[in-house]
Amino acid sequence: MGQKIDGKVSVVHGAGEDVVSINVPKRMLDGVCRGQRYINEFLRCKCAPDLLALGLFPNGKEITESFALYNAVRQHLWRRFPPNRDETLFSVGDGVTPRAAAIFAFRTDWTCYSFDPKLRMDCPFPCKRLHLVPQRFEHSGVARDITPDIVVLQHAHISVEQVVKSCGAGHYAVVSMPCCTKETFPYPPDVCYRDPSVWSPKNEIQVWRNIYTTVTDGQKLSRKEQNP
Ligand SMILES: C[S@@+](CC[C@H](N)C(=O)[O-])C[C@H]1O[C@@H](n2cnc3c(N)ncnc32)[C@H](O)[C@@H]1O
């Protein structure tokens, strides 16, 4: 069954073929345009040919998810972590290809680490600042030697609490788009919103700006912000 379009339908009888015109309500068109937002942004990226050549994304849905994480960092964390500074990003549970980590490595000057036991190591990644770690995050030992500035979790099957246990309660930010993993981290995020431009019902974005202050100021109440 197709979706019901509740606009006006008019048929104009011409000399040849009849023309059917459908007057679609503006709110529906707004929804469609919003849904295209990250695909349009991807097409405008200088790095899009490189990302496509690497075969990082199996479909448009994955592009919208990774770009939504990038957008969350841009909206809520860039003042503290500017894209042109030497920051360190961990992308945990990245998938078989380093999707989110590659986007940050190509679009910022940051050093990016992609963690996932399923990471395929068979293709060379032409970006010096992208490091692949094909292990479970907590077993890799990387967090013992390197302190991240930002940790991103795109539908990762690891909780924020497990990540914080491995990294310690330092001054880093966490951005998570959770899926089915039960979250046991007891502190609410500073920012929490649904991003309608993600092509998945699992489109909630949570931002902890600073894990150290979150944990030391444990009484902090949840504050919801809308994505501008
Ligand atoms: C649903 S997939 C999401 C993959 C990718 N981020 C995406 O959105 O398409 C969850 C991923 O989390 C990874 N994962 C589960 N536990 C992990 C851990 N402890 N450390 C790193 N990755 C983990 C799995 O291997 C899997 O690739």
The ligand as an SDF file (V2000), in Angstrom:
LIG
                    3D

 27 29  0  0  0  0  0  0  0  0999 V2000
   25.2580   -2.5880   14.9500 C   0  0  0  0  0  0  0  0  0  0  0  0
   26.9650   -2.6420   14.5910 S   0  0  0  0  0  0  0  0  0  0  0  0
   27.2320   -0.9340   14.1320 C   0  0  0  0  0  0  0  0  0  0  0  0
   28.3500   -0.7650   13.1630 C   0  0  0  0  0  0  0  0  0  0  0  0
   28.5050    0.6560   12.6200 C   0  0  0  0  0  0  0  0  0  0  0  0
   28.8540    1.6080   13.6420 N   0  0  0  0  0  0  0  0  0  0  0  0
   27.2350    1.1050   11.9300 C   0  0  0  0  0  0  0  0  0  0  0  0
   26.5290    1.9520   12.4710 O   0  0  0  0  0  0  0  0  0  0  0  0
   26.9550    0.5900   10.8410 O   0  0  0  0  0  0  0  0  0  0  0  0
   27.7060   -2.7530   16.1980 C   0  0  0  0  0  0  0  0  0  0  0  0
   29.2110   -2.9050   16.1200 C   0  0  0  0  0  0  0  0  0  0  0  0
   29.7400   -2.8240   17.4400 O   0  0  0  0  0  0  0  0  0  0  0  0
   30.8920   -3.6490   17.4540 C   0  0  0  0  0  0  0  0  0  0  0  0
   31.2760   -3.9240   18.8510 N   0  0  0  0  0  0  0  0  0  0  0  0
   30.5990   -4.6620   19.7670 C   0  0  0  0  0  0  0  0  0  0  0  0
   31.2820   -4.6950   20.9330 N   0  0  0  0  0  0  0  0  0  0  0  0
   32.4110   -3.9520   20.7510 C   0  0  0  0  0  0  0  0  0  0  0  0
   33.5150   -3.6250   21.5970 C   0  0  0  0  0  0  0  0  0  0  0  0
   33.5730   -4.0570   22.8380 N   0  0  0  0  0  0  0  0  0  0  0  0
   34.5020   -2.8480   21.0900 N   0  0  0  0  0  0  0  0  0  0  0  0
   34.4230   -2.4030   19.7970 C   0  0  0  0  0  0  0  0  0  0  0  0
   33.4020   -2.6950   18.9620 N   0  0  0  0  0  0  0  0  0  0  0  0
   32.4060   -3.4530   19.4200 C   0  0  0  0  0  0  0  0  0  0  0  0
   30.4350   -4.8800   16.6650 C   0  0  0  0  0  0  0  0  0  0  0  0
   31.5250   -5.6500   16.1970 O   0  0  0  0  0  0  0  0  0  0  0  0
   29.6320   -4.2370   15.5430 C   0  0  0  0  0  0  0  0  0  0  0  0
   30.4000   -4.0230   14.3810 O   0  0  0  0  0  0  0  0  0  0  0  0
  1  2  1  0
  2  3  1  0
  2 10  1  0
  3  4  1  0
  4  5  1  0
  5  6  1  0
  5  7  1  0
  7  8  2  0
  7  9  1  0
 10 11  1  0
 11 12  1  0
 11 26  1  0
 12 13  1  0
 13 14  1  0
 13 24  1  0
 14 15  1  0
 14 23  1  0
 15 16  2  0
 16 17  1  0
 17 18  1  0
 17 23  2  0
 18 19  1  0
 18 20  2  0
 20 21  1  0
 21 22  2  0
 22 23  1  0
 24 25  1  0
 24 26  1  0
 26 27  1  0
M  CHG  2   2   1   9  -1
M  END
$$$$
